[in-house]
Amino acid sequence: MNLKFWAKKPADQQKEKKKKSATREWVDAIVFAVIAATIIRTFFIEAYTIPTGSMEKSLKVGDFLFVSKVNYGARLPMTPVAFPLVHHTLPIIGTKAYWDGVQWKYRRLPGFSEIKRNDAVVFNWPMEADEPYNRPVDKRENYIKRCLAIPGDTLRIINTQVFINGKPAEQPQFGMTTYYVRTDGTDFNPSVFEDMRIEVQRASADEYYFNLTAEEAATIKQWSNVKVFQPVIRPVNELEPQIFPQDSRFQWNEDNFGPVIVPKKGWTVKLDSTTIPLYFRAISIYEGNKVQRDGDGLIINGKRSDTYTFKMNYYWMMGDNRHNSLDSRFWGFVPEDHIVGKALFIWMSWDSQGTFFDKIRWNRIFKSIH
């Protein structure tokens, strides 16, 4: 018996291993990095930026966030054929970054928790189901708002105060609203507004509109040249045509709205003239039914129906900057299959209006999001 069976073969009997070229090594490294990054941003965590002021001053334009996919459970890809590391549009050339010829059903991995009221949530904007976008669910634009109502809640807004199930909702710490200010004719010092980073619109020689947090409002109200200081609130029953459900039977506006019940999976709603305008879009577009109106009822998938049982949970999302936010007050409910993740913390904040030395908002870096 040969006890040296493990010994190396002579060099001339070994197969010469081919050494990878530098180009091949770079390609392999790039492919590995792309695959790893895609897995991380799909199932674990992804970076986002704040492009608009709808969440000021809770989240500021130029804030860069990390958003967790695992808190609510990672959503599996619904449009699998797509370019990696881009959302819906290819940079520079501006064409679609996906092919919607293949669509998978909505599925979500188990998460650590359900969405809670007041969570800052990233979701796909539901209105991009319509023309001219016609985008698949997971390729619709990403929005971030605060969840005010969860499935089954009854929401109402009275003079800007949100009520959930009859109780006043918690006010965001840095929530903003608009105030009308009239002075004694003495001008304000512009540098004060710059330092406080306050939005001001001048209406006349002595009239202004300020967008303020509660703390800022308390400060400015005490200024000696301020003679009139009051919140701007649209009156009850003043119809704002753009407000959901865009139906003249609902005399609602952004400050006085509802009540409305947020649909819950398994909830059965009676279909009549008071409910169809509220839930028609959810039933037809978000839940994928073929729907036609039939008097005070609906024909759903060829059958007349006086009731409907929802297949998904829905949420009500609003911006903290209440008079500068296009949110659920304008376009209604957010379906659960549109939920992307929970905003965790700010990893970088860039102020495009700042001077050279204070472009970076150092006090916001690694700040958690509440």
Order of alpha helices (4+ residues) and beta strands (2+ residues): alpha-beta-beta-beta-beta-beta-beta-beta-beta-alpha-beta-beta-alpha-beta-beta-beta-alpha-beta-beta-beta-beta-beta-alpha-beta-beta-beta
